[in-house]
């Protein structure tokens, strides 16, 4: 029997030991190879119920309740202009005076013609009475009486015509005084003293009533239908709203208005309905008229009485092809997808009409890291809605 050389036997022992070590490594638990990853962290906010005043903003334009264009109703030279451009005027204030002399002379002439016509009428009446007596005595023919009565009717008609001419002349004389037909503010005068004007001339000036004012704004048919449906659901008058204005400098006008007119038809080109509101034109604590006709403003239409509504931060809302939704963390710390119907924007928040309940935890941070059904570690976010 041959014995292995010592060197060769040492190599065999080393290989056998290495094999045992490998088997021992394979028997270690899997837990020591890789640890489970921690759940993703998200930020959540509670769905809160708060009293809110729903509002919608539109683009509107200020309109005058009344505006009058002053025109000359008779011809003549302007003798007086009795106002300062831009001043406030009252009903009956005399503004322009046209020359009166031609109309006064015409009136005097017509009055003389009337006196002559009255004399002719009396003479005709005397002749009729005479002929009637002669016919009764059979001393004159009936035809003569008929002629006298005809002349009397002609004289009477001429007198009536002259009286009507006098009334027209006196009316024309009155038209030489041009007064303010409404209260308001008068604009720029187009003519000066000495200018000749007639009914074909351009307007002399314009008067615009300053208080109150109208604000007109277009409302889409869809928005109007939503308002009407919501009013029907809540048994409220859709016109029971307040109208506020945001002026060109961004400030909120101090007075509120009320809707007084909704157009009876939709504009075929824009699919909008014109709505109009009346609003006072005197700023709180002052007397200056801030609203000017044709000015552009933002119209904020808000519900008259506040209502309770569910509110969530705007950043919680996600949108896909099916509409709006939020991610909700349930009591088992699992993420759920909830389809919602958003409502009115309230500062940093937005109301939710359907899909959530008070106390639900909606994800406001980390939405991109999670998916429905996944367990998460939720941490509360600071109050981003502010005080109600």
ROMARMI-713410 format. One record per residue (C-alpha): residue number from 1; x, y, z. Coordinates in steps of 0.25 Angstrom, whole numbers, plus 2048, in hexadecimal, padded with zeros to 3 digits. Each point is the difference from the previous one (the first is absolute). Example, Ala and Ser with C-alpha at 12.3 -4.5 7.8 and 13.67 -1.06 7.14 Angstrom:
REM residues 2
1;831;7EE;81F
2;806;80E;7FE
END
This chain:
REM residues 388
1;800;800;800
2;805;80E;7FC
3;7FF;80B;809
4;7FD;80E;7FA
5;80B;80A;801
6;7FE;80A;80C
7;7FF;80C;7F6
8;7F5;7FB;7F8
9;7F8;7FC;80D
10;801;80E;805
11;7F9;805;7F4
12;7F5;7F6;801
13;7FD;804;80F
14;800;80F;7FC
15;7F5;7FE;7F5
16;7F8;7F8;809
17;800;80B;80A
18;7FC;80A;7F6
19;7F4;7F8;7FC
20;7FB;7FF;80E
21;801;80F;801
22;7F7;803;7F4
23;7F5;7F6;805
24;800;808;80D
25;7FE;80D;7F8
26;7F5;7FB;7F8
27;7F8;7FC;80D
28;800;80E;806
29;7F2;806;801
30;7FB;809;7F4
31;7FD;80B;80A
32;80E;803;801
33;802;802;7F1
34;7F6;80B;7FE
35;7F7;809;809
36;7F1;804;7FD
37;800;80F;7FB
38;7F8;809;809
39;7F2;806;7FB
40;801;80D;7F8
41;7FD;80C;808
42;7F4;80A;7FC
43;7FA;80C;806
44;7F1;801;802
45;7F6;80A;804
46;7F2;7FE;806
47;7F3;803;7F9
48;7FA;80B;808
49;7F2;806;800
50;7FF;80F;800
51;7F6;80B;7FE
52;803;806;7F2
53;7FA;80A;7F7
54;800;7FA;7F2
55;804;80A;7F5
56;803;801;7F1
57;808;80B;7F9
58;7FC;806;7F3
59;805;80B;7F7
60;7F7;80B;7FF
61;7FE;80F;7FB
62;7F9;80B;808
63;7F4;806;7F9
64;7F8;80D;803
65;7F2;7FE;805
66;7FC;80D;7F8
67;808;808;7F6
68;7FA;80B;7F8
69;806;807;7F4
70;7FC;80F;7FF
71;7FC;805;7F2
72;7FA;80D;7FA
73;7F2;7FE;7FD
74;7FF;80D;7F8
75;80B;808;7F9
76;807;80C;805
77;80C;806;805
78;805;7FC;80E
79;7FF;80D;809
80;803;7F9;80E
81;807;7F4;805
82;7FD;7FF;80F
83;808;7F4;805
84;80E;7FC;803
85;805;7F3;7F8
86;800;7F4;80A
87;7F7;806;80A
88;7F4;7F9;807
89;7F2;806;7FB
90;7F2;7FE;805
91;7F3;7FE;7F9
92;7FB;80E;7FA
93;80E;807;801
94;801;809;7F4
95;80C;7FC;7F7
96;800;807;7F3
97;7F8;80C;7FB
98;7FD;803;7F1
99;7FD;80D;7FA
100;7F1;803;803
101;7FD;80C;7F7
102;7FC;7F9;7F3
103;7F6;7F8;808
104;7FB;80B;808
105;7FD;808;7F3
106;7F9;7F4;7FA
107;7F7;7FF;80C
108;7FD;80F;800
109;7FC;7FE;7F1
110;7F7;7F4;802
111;7F9;807;80B
112;7FD;80C;7F7
113;7FA;7F6;7F6
114;7F8;7F9;80A
115;7FA;80E;804
116;7FC;802;7F2
117;7FA;7F2;7FE
118;7F8;802;80D
119;7FA;80C;7FA
120;7FD;7F9;7F3
121;7F9;7F5;808
122;7F8;80A;807
123;7FC;807;7F3
124;7FC;7F2;7FA
125;7F8;7FD;80D
126;7F8;80D;7FE
127;7FD;7FD;7F2
128;7FB;7F2;803
129;7F7;806;80B
130;7FB;80A;7F6
131;7FD;7F6;7F5
132;7F9;7F6;809
133;7F6;80C;804
134;7FE;803;7F2
135;7FD;7F2;7FC
136;7F7;7FE;80C
137;7F8;80D;7FB
138;801;7FA;7F2
139;807;80D;7FB
140;80D;7F8;7FC
141;803;7F4;7F8
142;805;7F3;808
143;80C;800;7F7
144;805;80D;805
145;7FF;7FB;80F
146;808;7F4;7FB
147;80B;808;7FA
148;801;808;80D
149;801;7F4;808
150;80B;7FB;7F7
151;808;80D;802
152;7FF;7FF;80F
153;806;7F2;800
154;80B;804;7F7
155;803;80C;80A
156;7FF;7F6;80C
157;80A;7F7;7F9
158;80A;80B;7FD
159;7FF;804;80F
160;803;7F2;804
161;80C;7FF;7F6
162;806;80D;805
163;7FE;7FB;80F
164;807;7F3;7FD
165;80B;808;7F9
166;802;809;80C
167;801;7F3;809
168;80B;7FB;7F7
169;807;80E;800
170;7FF;800;80F
171;806;7F2;801
172;80B;804;7F7
173;803;80C;809
174;800;7F6;80C
175;80A;7F8;7F9
176;80A;80B;800
177;802;7FD;80E
178;808;7F2;801
179;7FF;7FB;80F
180;804;7F3;806
181;7F6;7F5;7FF
182;807;7F7;80B
183;809;801;80C
184;80E;7FD;7FC
185;80E;805;7FC
186;801;808;7F3
187;80C;7FD;7F6
188;807;808;7F6
189;7F9;80B;7F8
190;801;7FE;7F1
191;7FC;80F;7FD
192;803;80D;806
193;7F9;80E;801
194;7FD;805;7F3
195;800;7F3;7F8
196;7F4;7FD;7F7
197;7F8;7F3;803
198;7F4;7FA;7FB
199;7F9;7F2;801
200;80A;7FA;7F6
201;80D;804;808
202;807;7F6;809
203;7FD;7FF;80F
204;803;80C;808
205;804;7F8;80C
206;7FD;7F3;808
207;7FA;7FE;80E
208;803;7F3;807
209;7F9;7FC;80D
210;80A;7FD;80A
211;7F9;7F8;80B
212;7FD;7F5;7FF
213;807;7F9;7F5
214;7FE;7F3;7F8
215;80B;7F5;7FF
216;7FD;7F6;7F4
217;808;7F3;7FF
218;7FE;7F4;7F7
219;7FE;7F2;806
220;802;7F4;7F8
221;7F4;7F7;7FE
222;807;7F4;808
223;802;809;80C
224;7F2;805;800
225;7FB;7F2;800
226;808;7FC;80B
227;7FC;80C;808
228;7F1;7FD;7FD
229;802;7F1;804
230;807;804;80D
231;7F5;80A;804
232;7F5;7F5;7FD
233;808;7F6;809
234;801;80A;80B
235;7F2;806;7FE
236;807;80E;7FF
237;7FD;80C;7F7
238;80B;800;7F5
239;7FF;80F;801
240;802;801;80F
241;80F;803;7FE
242;80A;80B;803
243;807;807;7F5
244;80E;806;803
245;80A;807;7F7
246;80F;7FF;7FF
247;805;80D;7FA
248;80B;802;7F6
249;80A;802;80C
250;7FD;7F3;806
251;7F8;806;80C
252;7F2;7FB;804
253;7F5;80B;7FE
254;7FA;803;80D
255;7F1;7FE;7FC
256;7F9;7F4;7FC
257;7F5;7FF;7F5
258;7F4;7F7;7FC
259;7FC;7F9;7F3
260;7F5;807;7F9
261;800;7FA;7F2
262;803;7F3;7F9
263;7FF;800;7F1
264;7F5;7F8;7F9
265;809;7FA;7F6
266;80E;7FA;7FE
267;80A;807;7F7
268;801;7F6;7F4
269;80F;804;7FE
270;805;7FF;80E
271;7F6;7F7;807
272;7FF;809;80B
273;7F4;807;807
274;801;80F;804
275;7FE;802;80F
276;7FE;80E;806
277;801;805;80E
278;7FD;80E;807
279;80B;805;809
280;801;80D;808
281;80B;80A;7FB
282;804;807;80D
283;80C;7FA;807
284;7FE;7FD;80F
285;804;80C;808
286;801;809;7F4
287;7F8;807;7F5
288;808;7FF;7F4
289;7FB;7F7;7F4
290;80A;7F5;7FE
291;7F9;7F8;7F5
292;801;806;7F2
293;7F7;7FB;7F4
294;807;7F6;7F7
295;80B;7FD;80A
296;805;7F1;801
297;7FE;7FA;80E
298;801;7F2;806
299;7F2;7FC;805
300;800;7F6;80C
301;7F2;7FA;801
302;7FF;7F9;80E
303;7F5;7F9;807
304;7F9;809;80A
305;800;7F6;80C
306;80C;7F7;803
307;7FF;7F1;800
308;807;7F4;806
309;809;7FA;7F6
310;80C;7F6;800
311;80D;807;7FD
312;80E;7F9;7FC
313;80D;807;7FB
314;801;802;7F2
315;80D;7F8;7FE
316;7F8;7F3;804
317;7F9;800;7F3
318;805;7F8;7F4
319;7FA;7FF;7F2
320;800;7F5;7F6
321;7F8;7FD;7F4
322;7F4;7FC;808
323;800;80D;808
324;804;805;80E
325;804;7F6;80C
326;808;800;80D
327;808;7F5;807
328;7FB;7FD;80E
329;807;7F8;80B
330;7F7;7F7;807
331;801;7FB;80E
332;809;7F4;7FC
333;809;80B;7FA
334;7FD;7FB;7F2
335;7FE;80A;7F4
336;7F3;800;7FA
337;7FC;808;7F3
338;7F3;809;802
339;7F9;806;7F4
340;7FB;80E;805
341;7F7;80B;7FA
342;808;80D;804
343;7F8;80D;802
344;804;80E;803
345;80F;805;803
346;801;806;80E
347;80E;806;802
348;80A;7F5;800
349;7F5;7F6;801
350;7F4;7FB;7F8
351;7F3;7FA;803
352;7FC;7F2;7FD
353;7F1;7FD;7FC
354;801;7F1;800
355;80A;7F5;802
356;805;803;80E
357;7FC;800;80F
358;804;809;80B
359;80D;7FA;807
360;805;7F9;7F4
361;80F;801;7FE
362;804;805;7F2
363;80E;7FF;7FB
364;806;80E;7FE
365;80F;7FD;7FE
366;807;7F4;7FA
367;7F5;7FB;7F7
368;80A;7FD;7F5
369;806;7F5;809
370;7F4;7F8;803
371;7F5;7F8;7F9
372;7F2;7FB;804
373;801;7F4;80A
374;80E;803;805
375;803;802;80F
376;806;80D;803
377;805;808;80C
378;7F8;80C;801
379;804;80D;807
380;7F6;80C;803
381;802;80C;7F8
382;800;80E;806
383;7F2;808;7FE
384;801;805;7F2
385;7F2;805;800
386;801;80B;80B
387;7F5;804;809
388;7F2;7FE;7FB
END
